[in-house]
Amino acid sequence: MTILTRFNLFPTLVYVIESSDLIEPVKDLMKSVSWNRNDPYQSENLWILNSNLELAKEFENRVNITLSEIKYEVPFQLTTSWYTRTFPNKSIGKHKHSNCVWSAVFYFDDNCGELTFDKDLPDISLNCHAEDINLRMFGEASILARKGFMLLFPSSLYHSLKINNSNRERYSLAM
């Protein structure tokens, strides 16, 4: 059998954007963060980048440059932004962000972990587990989060953070 073409119709796009030049400004901004008493996994302020509009604009520009291949009619604007932390031996459970089109997470610390994406199973469950994550049509796929990199993904995509196996807190900036 000869395969003539394989189309990747309606793909789930996940981008990895090198942004190591933003590590220091993000770390500096985190020095003033207060943590939410009811949810100690996130900062109290959900608009944290509003206190550094230059940094907010830089993230916004990188997102729009990355998404320019899709040819949206209007550029995206950054709305919410908050710090996350994961305590040792804890994880962040499966969730999605239903209030926006795209989401991003910037990793500025050495202890990053893996971000796992989860796409619902089809109505008819098949036992298909492709090794290549580019061929997985459903199920889980993990991407190693690395210091200085931002992951950009559709907000409707369920994601979670694996258990923090280190002996210190893990931090990131979500937006």
Disulfide bonds with the S-S distance in Angstrom:
none
